[in-house]
Amino acid sequence: MKLSGSYPCDFPPEVYQKYLVDEGALSYLSQNHPEIRDVEVIENRAQDDKIYVKMKYTMEVSMPAPVKKALGGATHSFVADLILDTQNNTATLEFIPARLGDKIKAGARIAFDREGNQWIQRLDGDITVKILGLGKIVEKFIVEKFQNSYAIEARLRNEYVHRAEGQGTSDS
């Protein structure tokens, strides 16, 4: 199932990269995102024009009973495996769930585009769930939850960068 979204950013990609794995930024996410309980950095390294980041997200997600049963509960963790290309402001993102990794495949391409005085983070990807009888229902649920959760995370990261860069928030 298709996964997509556009998320406004007030700073260029190189500023966001500074705070991608910042301890304060991750703590801010955990404290303010309604579903994220913890974000742990597993890998953060740069090589040539690429930045390789792996973060383990632990989330508590409300879900309908059939989806909860299929996924094994409301608490989930997954590794977000991100490869940023700093030359062309793009990235690839793969999600590796702790449970059902052989049945759930998720990934996306991310691009940062400038529009006027703002940057737009565009997400384009796919989620495939191979669970007999429930695959499409679970796919739809994951896509909706992911897009909503990613929008909240993008907003919170934007708020945090405003504070960290000493510029307040856009709504203060």
Helices and strands as residue ranges (DSSP letters): E 2-9, H 13-19, H 23-32, E 36-47, E 50-60, H 65-71, E 75-85, E 90-97, E 104-115, E 118-129, H 135-164
